[in-house]
Amino acid sequence: NVHYDHYIEYCLDICKSVAHAGFDRILIVDGHGSNEHLCEFIARRATIETDALFASTMWTNLVVEVFEEIRESGAGGAAHACELETSAYLYLDASRVQMEKAVDHYGGAAGKEGSAFTSVDLTKGWGPVKVVQWTSGATPHGVSGAATLATKEKGKDIVDAAAENLLGFIREFRTTEKAKRTDHRAVKPKLPTLPSVD
């Protein structure tokens, strides 16, 4: 595991290096739900600390519409090692998925089945409250959702939608106008600057 401070600073260093190399629009694509808020924070800081424009997303955010059309599970069926993620993995590399060991488990670390407050689903969203606890204490096998409903065919639709929507956003982002910055702070922070190479 990487401590979150190191993760943030490492990713921020990469983002800033890429921005200082001349790229002015940079998208951070996250593949792990627990890092989603960190990636958004990194994009926010990188935008503030450079002249570039940053965006961030979790890959599953790009497949909501398609998955909602093909899913068999109800709310909570797509949270971790679930119908959505296992389907994608089956499509990408079925030889590494042991479907005979697949189980369904609702609830998990981020939500409680039937709760009006702590529900979680990758495409249906979060409840209004996020309870943070060890995943291993809430699910004995890491599954939060309906892994047994995963299929390679669903995975193809999911992966295709992710790629198509990612490309669609990139095309849009390339032409997104950067808003003119107006600093309304009374006291301006002293941000570090790179030494001159001249």
N, C-alpha and C positions, 0 to 999 in steps of 0.2 A: 504494500500500500504506500501511496505517496501522501504526505501530509497536505492538507488543503492549501496552506500558505505556500508551500513549494509549488504545488500545481498551478495556483493562480500566478505566482511570480514567473514561473517558467513559461507558461503560455503567454503571459503578458510580454515577456522579453522577446519571444518569437514574433508576436504580433507587431510589436514596436520595431523590431529589426526589419520585418517585411515592409512596414510602412515607411521606414527611413530609407529603404532601398528603392522607393518610388511607387509602390502600389498604393492606390488611394481608396480602394474599396476591397474589404476583406471580410469573408464569411467564415465563421467558426461553426462547424457541424459537429454536434455532440452525439456520441453513440451510447452513453450510459446515463440513465435518468437522474442519478444522484449528483451528476455534474452539471445538469442543465442550468441551475441557478448560478453556479460558478462561472460557466461560459458566458452567460448574460452579463455578469459582473465584469468579467475580463473584457468583453466587447465594449461595455460602458467606459471602463477606465482607459482602454486603448483609444477610444474616440476622443476622450478628454485630453489625453496625454500626447496625441499626435494630430496631424492635419488630415488623417485618413478617416474614412467612414467605415464603421464596423457593424456587422449584424451577427446574430447567433440563432441557431435552431437546434432542436433535437430531431433526429431523422424521422422518428415516428410522428412528429407533428405534420410531416409532409404527406402522410398516407391516410389521414382521418377519413376522408370521403370514401375512398376505395375500400378501406377496411370495414367501414360501417355497412357497406353494401354486401360484403361477403361473409362477415362474421356470423358465427352460430351462437356464440356465448352472449350472455347479457352483461349488464354493468359489472365491472370487476373481473371480467374474463380475460382482460388484456392488461396486465400490470408488470409481470416479470417472469421470464421463461414460460410464456403464456401462449395463447392461440396465435397472437400476432408475431411475437419474436421467434417462436419455434417454427412457425410456417416459413418465415424468411430464411431461417437457418436451414430448414429442409431443402429449400430451393437452391440456396447457395452452396451447400455441401452436405447432402443427406447422409453421407458415409460417417459423419461425426455426430449424428443425432440417434440416440437409442430410444426410439418411440415405445418400445416394450416397457421402458421404465417411466414413461410419461404419466403424470398424475395431475389431477385438478385440485387446486387449493384456493379458496377465496379468502380475502382478508389480507394477510401478509403484513409486512413491516409498516407500510404506509396507510393502511386502512383496516377497518373492521367491517365484516360483512353485515349489511343491513343498516349501517350507521348513516344518519343524515348529515354527519359532520366530517367523517374521516374516510370517505370512500376514495378509491383511486382506480383509474382506468386510463390507459395511454391515449385512447381516442375519445373518451367521454369526459375526461377531465378529473380534477380533484374536488374533494369536498372543501368546505370553507376553512377547515382546520387540518393542519398536517402534524401528525404525531410522529416524532422521530424516535425510533427504537432500533435495536439490533434485528436485522432480518432473520437471523438464525433463531431468535426467540419467538418469532411470529409464524414462521413456516419451516418445518423440519428439513425441507429439501430445496428451498430456494424458489419454489414456484408460487406465484401469486397470479392466479387466473386459470384458464382452461387449456392446458397444454395438450390434452388428449384430442382436442378438436383441430389441432394443427394439421395442415396438408401442404404438400409441395406446390399444388396448384394455387392455393391461396398465397403462398410465398412468392410465386412468380408475379401475381397481381400486385402484391405489396411492394416488392423490390422494383418492379417497373414503374409504379406510381412514385416511389421515392426518387428514382433517377429522373423521371420526367418533370416532377415538380421542383426538384433541386435545380435542374437546368433552366426551367421556366423562371425561377426566382433569380438565378444568376443573370439571365438576360435582362430582367427588369432592373436588378440592382446596378448593372453596368451603367444604366442611364438615369439612375436616381440622382436628382440634384441635391448637392450638399447644401443644407440651409446655412445662411450667413450666420456666423456666430456673433452673438452680442453678449458681452460679459457684464452682468449687472451686479457683480460682487463689489462690496465696498473695499475689501481687502483681498488683493489677488494673491493666490498661492505661488510659491516659488517652485516651479517644476524643474526637474533636472534637464539640462541640455547636453547634447552630444558635443564633444570637442570638435573644433574645426579641423578638417583634413587638408585645408589649403596651406 
